[in-house]
Amino acid sequence: MLVRQTLSSVAALLSSFGLLLLANGLFGTLIGLRTQIESFSTAVAGLIVAAYFLGLFAGGVQAVRVVAAVGHIRSFAAFASIMSVSALGIVLVIDHFAWAAFRFIGGFCMAGMIVATESWLNERCTNETRGQVMAFYMITNYLAAGCGQFILPLGDPGGFELFCVASIIYSLALVPVLLTRASAPRPSPPERASMPELWKLSPLGLIGATAAGIVNTNFQGLAPVFAYGEGFSVTQTSTFMAAGIVGGLLLQWPMGRLSDRIDRRTVLAGVALGTAAASFGVWFMTGTGGGSFTGIVVLVIAYGGLSSTVYSMCAAHANDFAPAGKLAQTASGLLIAYGLGASAGPVLTSSLMEMFGAATLFMVNAWVHGSLGVFALYRMFRRAPRPKAQQRPIVPSPGGQFTSGQLYSSMRDQVDRDLARMTGAVRRERRPRRR
């Protein structure tokens, strides 16, 4: 009953966010295909993808100032409007530097809307309802992003119509949140992330979050480039991308429940090595030219389902060892690690794809996850598992997004320090001089 009441109070917010992810799911694949239609090199395509995630990272740090200054509803509306404009700007100016700038702006705005959405959700949740509400949020995330892939075959990626559709949906995302009667939350107390402390707390959690950023971003941004290079049709490309997202939706809960029952590192090692095997399978089937499209889709479903759980399990493992007063800092540190991986991954991977072919994407992902699996096994011999009674239940997180409600709290610290500095300066100016 309490969960239903909470979801009812944020229904408009989730509707707006669902439309946002619907457009973003379409646009992410569309821009990847369009880079190839415009004959941009794979390395340039990787830089454009990286620009989006750099924007996400910058937005996670700076967009919170806008949310704090004007509130959740107004900031969401402003960011959605700018996002809509950036979608149209790409089709008006065919230049890779301009595209990178537009994608950076889009990532910045996306981070602002995510921060507003998740901080709002976390404020409405209690400890008893947070897991279920965030799981519903995760389902909305994956379902909307997956459905966005199936809009792609309705138009020509080489034209302007699909870009207009994405812009229209971005604009429609404003409507539910602007018409809601629900009150927006107040800013949360500030928290500060410490990467050295996080490393001491959980090396596996930090490395795993970075690996998740590399692999998830590679798939989101460069899989359309891979599909184009392999000669997939537009329909096959949309199906291929949707398969990875649907897989992520299907396996979040089973893997999460399993990691709550046994040592998380065992599950994480199995998931990482399983993802590496699926990645290697896709590389082998496409590299040799002997695999059917159906077989590739099945492997991608397994790949997406396993890889999407890595970030959630790494976060849960790190939180198992985090003191009660350090949960927000831990979450923020993991997200910063994810953002760094997400920014660097496409640049390095696209360069390798340029040299060795499109299928190299999945070989890189296989290497990253294989290394993570080996590191998880190594850590099992370095530290005893946390007793089950002391573990915190896993909260599914969208593995393909640089997001968290705790990010809002952690980044408020910088705003408060600026305000304190300004207040102190004013006081010093007003202090009477001694004679």
N, C-alpha and C positions, 0 to 999 in steps of 0.2 A: 504493500500500500504506500509506504514511504517512498520507494523507488518510483512508483507511478506518479506520485505528486511532484517529485523532483523533475522527472522527465516532462511532465506537463508544463512546468514553469519555464523550461528551456526549449520547448518544442519549436518556437519561432527561430531561436538561435540555431538549433540543429538543422532546421529547414534551410536557412540561409547558408549555413556551412556546407550542407549537402549540395546545393546548387553551385556553390563555389568550387567544390571538388569535382563536380560533374564537368564544369567548364575547364578546370585545370587538367583533368584526365585527358580530355580531348586535345587541349592545346599543347600539352607536353609531347604527345606523340606526333601531332601535326607539325610542330616546329622542327622536330627531328627529321621527318620526311622532307620537309621543305628545304632544309639545308642541303640535302642531296639533290633535289630537283634543281636548285639554283647552282649546283656544281661546286659548292663549298667543299673544301677538303675535310677529311675526317678529323684532323687535328683542330681545324677551325670550329667544326661542330662541337668538339669537346670543350673548347674555350667558351662557346656560347652556353653550353650546359652548365659549365662551372660558374659563369657569371650569374646565373639564376641562383645557385646555391650560395655564392658569395653574398648576393642580395639577401637571401634568407638569414645568413649569419649576421650580416650588418643590421638587418631588421630586428633580429632577436635582441640585439644590444641597444639599438637606438629608437626603434619604433615604439618601444614602451613609453618613451617620453611623450609621444603624441597621445597614447592611451591615457596616461596619467594626467595630461593637461586638459583634454576635452572630453574624456569619458569613453566608455566602451562602444556605445551605439554610434556616436558621431565619428569616432575613429574608424570603426568597421565600414561605415558608409563612405568615408573619404578614401580609404584604401581600396575598396571595391571599385569605386569610380575610376581611380588612377589605373587600376589593374585592367579595366575595360579599355581605357585609352591605349595602354601599352600593347594590348592584343591587336588593335587596329594599326598602330604605328609600324609594326613589323611588316605588314603587307603593303604599306605605303612607301617605305624606304627599304629598298633591297640593297643592303650593305651590311657586311658582317660586324663592323664596329658598332653601327647603329643597333643591330640586333642584340649584340652583347649588352649594350646600354639599356635597351628595352627589357631584356630579360633580368638584368640586375634590378631595375625598378620594379618589375613584376615580383621578383623574389622578396624584395624589401616589403612590398605591400602585402604579400602573402604571409610573411612573418608577423606583420602587424595584426592581420585578421586572425591568425592562429593564436597569437598571444591573447588577444581580446576574447576569443572563443573559449580557450582552455582555462584562462583565469576565471572567467565567468562560470564555467561548469564546475571548477574546483571549489569556488566560493559557495555554490548552491548544494554541494555534496557534503554528507557527513562521512565519518569513517565507515559506517555500516553500509552506505549506499555508493561510495566512490567507485568500487570495483565494477559494479553492475552498470552504473551510469557511464563510466569511461569505456566499458565494453560496448555499450550501445553506440557511443561516439565512434569507437573504432570500426564498428560494423557500418555506420553511416559513411565513414571515410572510405573504406574499401569498396563498398557497394556503389557509391557515387562515382568514384574514380574508375571503377570497372565499367560501369554503364557508359561513361564518357567515351570509352574506346569504340563503342558501337555506333557512335554518331559519325565517325570518320568515313565509313563507306558511303555516306549520304551525299557527299560532294567530292570535288576534285581538289586534292591537296595542293595542286599547282595554281589554283585560282584564289579568289578572295572570299568566296561564300562561307567557307568553314571558319575563317577568321572572324567574320561578322557574326556567325552563330555563337562562337565562343564569347565574343564581346557582349552579345545580347544576354547570354546566360549569366555572365559576370554582373551585368547591370541588374538582372532580375534577382540576384542574390541579396540585393539591398532591401527588397520589399518586405519580407517577413520580419527582419530584425528592426526595421524602421516602424512597423505597425504594431510591434509587441507592446503590451501593457506592463510587462515584467520590468522591475527596476534593476538597473545595472549595479554590479558590486563596487565596493570601495577598494582602493589599492591594498594589497597585502603587505605585511611587515617585510622590510628588506632582508635579504640574505646574500652572503658572498660565497662564491665558489673558489675552492683552492685545489688546483690540479695536483700539486705535490702531495697534499693530504689524501686526495682521491687515489693516487697511485699506491700510497701506503695502505690505504683501506682495502682496495680491490684492484690489483693489476689486471686481472682477467676482465673485470667490468670495463675498465678504461680501454684496454686493447680491443675488446669485443665491440664497444660502441664505435670506435674508430673504423674497425673493419666493416661494421654494418653501414656506416656512412659511405665508405668506398663502394661497396657492392650494390647497395640499394640505389645509389645515384647513378652508377654505371648502367644499371638496368633501365631505370626510368628515362635517362637522357640519351643513352647510346644504343639501346635495343632497337629503336626505330631505324637508326643508321645501319645496324647489323641486318635488320629485315630487308631494307632497301638493297644492301650489298648482296644479299642472298637471293634477290629476285622475287621476293614475296609480293603478291598483289596487295592492294589497299585493304581488301577484306581480310586477307590472311594476316596482314600486319596488325590490324585491330584485334583479331582473334588471338594472335600471339601475345600481344600486350595484355589483353584482358585475362588470358590464362594465368599469367603470373600474379595478377592482382586477386583473382578469384581463389587461387591456391593460398594466398596469404590470408584470405577471409576464412577458409575452411580449417586451417590447422592451428590458428591462434589458441583457441580454447583447449583442444586436446594436449598440445605441447605444454601449455601453461599448467594444466592440471597435473600432468605427469611430473613436471619440475617441482610442483608443490609436494609430491609424494616421495621422490627420491632425490639424491644429490643433484643439484642443478647443474653442476659441472659435467656430470655424466650425460645429462640430456643435452647440454650445450655442445659437448664434444660430438655426440651422435648427430645432432642437427647440422653442425658445421661440416663434418665429414660427409654427411648425406647430401648437403648442398653442393659440396665440391664434386661429389660423384655425379649429381644431376648436371652440373655445369660442364663437366668433362664429357658427359653423354651428348649434350647439345653440340659441343664443339666437335666431337667425333662424327656425329651424324651429318652435320652441315659441312665439315671440312672434307669428309670423304665423298659427300654427295650421294651416299647410299641410304639416307634416312628418309622416311615418309614425313609429310607435314603433320599427320596425326600423331606419329610417334614423338615428334619434336614438341608438339603441344602438350602431350602427356608429361614429358620430362620438364617442361616449363611450369606446369601446374605444381609438380613436386618441388621444383626449384623455388618458385615463389612462396609456396606454403612453408618450406623449411627456413629459407633465408629471412622471411618477414618476422620470424619469432626470435631472431638472434638479439635484437635490441631490447625487447621486453625481458628476455631471460637475463641478459647482462645487467640491466637496471635492477631486476629483482635480486640478483646475486649480490650486487654492490650494496643494495639497501639492507640485505640480511646482516651485513657487518657494520652498517652505519649507525651511529648513536641516534637516539630519538630526536635530538635537537639539530641534526645535520642532514635531514632528509632532503630539504630544499636545495642545500648546497650540493649534495651528491647528485641530484637530478640535473641541476644546472651544469655541473662539471661534465657529466656524461653527454649532455646535449652539445656542449662546446666541442668535445672530442668527436662527436658525430658530425658536427658542422665542418670541422677541419678535414675529416676524411671525405665528406661530401664535396668539398671545394677542390681537393687535390686529386681525387679519384678520376674524374672524367678527363682532366688534362693529361695525366700520365697514360691512361688507358687508350685515349683517342690517338695519341702518338704511336703507341704500339700497334693499334689497328691500322694506322696509316702505313706502317712498315710491313706488317705480317698478314694483313687481311682482316675482314670484318669479324670472322669467327674467333679472333683473338680475344674479343670481349669476354667470352665465357671461359677461356683458358685463364685469363687474369682473375676472374671471379673464383674459379676453382682453386687457384693458388692461394688467394687471400683466405678463403674459408678453410682450405686444408691446413694452412698455417695456424689459423685460430683453433681448429680442432686439436692439433698437436699441442698447442700451448695450454689448452684446457686440460688435457691429459697430464701435462707436466705439473700444472698447478694442483692437481689432485694429490700429488705426492709431496707437495710443499706445505699444505695446510689441511687440517682436519675439517670436515664439513660442519656447517652450522647445525646445531640440534634442531629438529623439526619444530619443537615447541617455541623456539626463538626466531623462526623464520617469519617474514611478513608475506602475506599472500601476493601472488603475482598480479599485476594490473596490466592487461594487454595494452600496448601502445602501438600506434601506427608505425610500423618499421620503416616506411618510406618517407616519413616526414620529420623535419627538424623542428619538433614541437614538444611543448609541455607546459602545463599550467604553472609549474614551479619556476619556469623561466621568467615569468612575469615578476614573481616575488624577488628572484635573485637580481634581476636587472633594475629593480626599483632602488637598489643600493646606490647606484651611480647617481640617479636623480636626487636622492636625499642628500648625498654628499655635495652636489652642486648647490642645492638650496641652502644647505648649512653654510657653505662658503659665501654665498651671496648675502645671507643674513648677517654673518659675521662681519663682512665688509661694510654693510650699511651701519651696523652698530659702531664700528670703529670710526666711521666718518662722523657719526652723530656724537661721539664721546667728546666732551669739552676738553680743550687743550689746557694743560697746566701752565700757569704763569709763574 
